[in-house]
Amino acid sequence: MLLKINLTTYNKLMKNKENFKNINQLLRYSRIKYGYSVRQLTQILTDEYNIKTGKSTVSRIEIDDFPISASMLYALADLYNLDLPFLRKYLLKKRK
């Protein structure tokens, strides 16, 4: 199933990040905005960030509450130009 998103819709969501239901949705929309496929993203994570991961792991992170390692979260925040303190605050709020 392909997820299509209008860039204006994405930009509206990014202005108020609280609109995202969960961090998974934010990561998925960010990947789509930058035009990466899951395969391309796993290759970038392996080559540039030295994070060995598979396509299934990336897909599970974007779909359900699959645990995200700190190094993967940092790499995705860097790659997508996301605010790392916002992500950290969101994850800590989720644990409570």
C-alpha positions as CSV (number, residue, x, y, z in Angstrom):
1,M,0.0,0.0,0.0
2,L,1.4,3.3,-1.0
3,L,0.9,6.4,1.1
4,K,0.4,9.5,-0.9
5,I,0.8,12.9,0.8
6,N,0.4,16.4,-0.5
7,L,3.4,18.6,0.3
8,T,1.1,21.4,1.4
9,T,-0.6,19.1,3.9
10,Y,2.8,17.9,5.1
11,N,4.0,21.5,5.6
12,K,0.8,22.4,7.5
13,L,1.4,19.4,9.8
14,M,5.1,20.3,10.3
15,K,4.2,23.8,11.4
16,N,2.3,22.3,14.4
17,K,4.0,19.0,15.2
18,E,1.5,18.2,17.8
19,N,-0.9,17.4,15.0
20,F,0.9,14.1,14.5
21,K,-0.8,11.2,16.3
22,N,2.5,9.5,17.0
23,I,6.2,9.6,16.2
24,N,5.8,6.8,13.7
25,Q,3.6,9.0,11.5
26,L,6.1,11.9,11.7
27,L,8.9,9.6,10.6
28,R,6.9,8.2,7.7
29,Y,5.8,11.5,6.4
30,S,9.4,12.8,6.7
31,R,10.7,9.9,4.7
32,I,8.1,10.5,2.0
33,K,8.8,14.2,1.9
34,Y,12.4,13.6,1.2
35,G,11.5,11.0,-1.5
36,Y,13.3,8.0,0.1
37,S,12.0,4.5,-0.3
38,V,12.5,2.1,2.6
39,R,15.3,0.4,0.7
40,Q,17.1,3.7,0.1
41,L,16.7,4.7,3.7
42,T,18.2,1.4,5.0
43,Q,21.1,1.9,2.5
44,I,21.7,5.5,3.8
45,L,21.6,4.4,7.4
46,T,24.1,1.7,6.7
47,D,26.5,3.8,4.6
48,E,26.4,7.2,6.2
49,Y,25.5,6.4,9.8
50,N,26.9,2.8,10.2
51,I,23.6,1.5,11.5
52,K,22.9,-2.0,10.3
53,T,19.2,-2.4,9.8
54,G,16.8,-4.1,7.4
55,K,13.8,-2.9,5.5
56,S,11.5,-4.7,7.8
57,T,12.8,-2.8,10.8
58,V,12.4,0.5,9.2
59,S,8.9,-0.4,8.1
60,R,8.0,-1.5,11.6
61,I,9.3,1.7,13.1
62,E,7.0,3.7,10.8
63,I,3.9,1.5,11.4
64,D,3.7,0.5,15.0
65,D,5.3,1.1,18.4
66,F,8.5,-0.7,17.6
67,P,11.4,0.3,19.8
68,I,13.8,2.8,18.3
69,S,17.4,2.8,19.4
70,A,19.0,6.1,20.3
71,S,21.5,5.9,17.4
72,M,18.7,5.3,14.9
73,L,16.6,8.1,16.3
74,Y,19.6,10.5,16.1
75,A,20.3,9.4,12.5
76,L,16.7,9.9,11.4
77,A,16.5,13.3,13.1
78,D,19.7,14.3,11.4
79,L,18.6,13.0,8.0
80,Y,15.2,14.5,8.1
81,N,16.2,17.8,9.8
82,L,13.9,17.1,12.7
83,D,14.1,18.7,16.1
84,L,15.8,16.2,18.4
85,P,14.6,17.8,21.7
86,F,11.1,17.6,20.3
87,L,11.5,13.9,19.5
88,R,13.1,13.2,22.9
89,K,10.2,15.0,24.7
90,Y,7.7,13.1,22.7
91,L,9.3,9.7,23.5
92,L,9.6,10.6,27.3
93,K,5.9,11.7,27.3
94,K,4.9,8.4,25.6
95,R,6.6,6.3,28.3
96,K,4.7,7.8,31.2
